Amino acid sequence: MKVLSTKFKDIKIFNPTVYRDDRGFFTESFNQKIQDELNVNFLQDNHSKSKQYVIRGLHYQWDNPMGKLLRVVSGAGIDVVVDIRKNSPTYGEYESFKLTDSNFNILWVPPGFAQGFLALEENTHLCYKTTALHNRNAEGAINPINSGLDIDWGVPNNDILLSDKDTLAQSFNDYNLNPKFLK
């Protein structure tokens, strides 16, 4: 398995070896080496199915924040991460990653980043492991379209589907006035 670096030193992309033949393919999507490389314990597995152009995020937790190990098992999408660590030299910067069922990339997003996912195809399935349990009382969101970060999602804003929670979420500028994640 290759480990690829990104703009952020703490974010990694794992690109596993894929064995293909006339029957299909085989790959290891997770093993102890990944967990050892990240030096974390995973506590929860999540699975979302989204229509084309649904964005879920930009989400974060401030109490016991979670790291996420994400991969697309069917379809394709763009994952965007934003550094929300107030004392970080890359605070307020973002990077996007294409995750598909054909590139097999696995994205590690550590605590301290807001994360959002745009489904590029109908019925896109995103699966991810987390290092903390979901805590509804300590979750936050930054509006992925009106964030003030000028994120280019690659599709017209009129085509994007958001939950009410994400539509009503604060901008990054509002987050900046009262950041919940200070590490």
Secondary structure, 3 states (H helix, E strand, C coil): CEEEECCCCCCEEEECCEEEECCEEEECCCCHHHHHHHCCCCCEEEEEEECCCEEEEEEEECCCCCCEEEEEEECEEEEEEEECCCCCCCCCCEEEEEEECCCCCEEEECCCEEEEEEECCCCEEEEEEECCCCCHHHEEEECCCCCCCCCCCCCCHHHCECCHHHHCCECHHHHHHCCCCCC
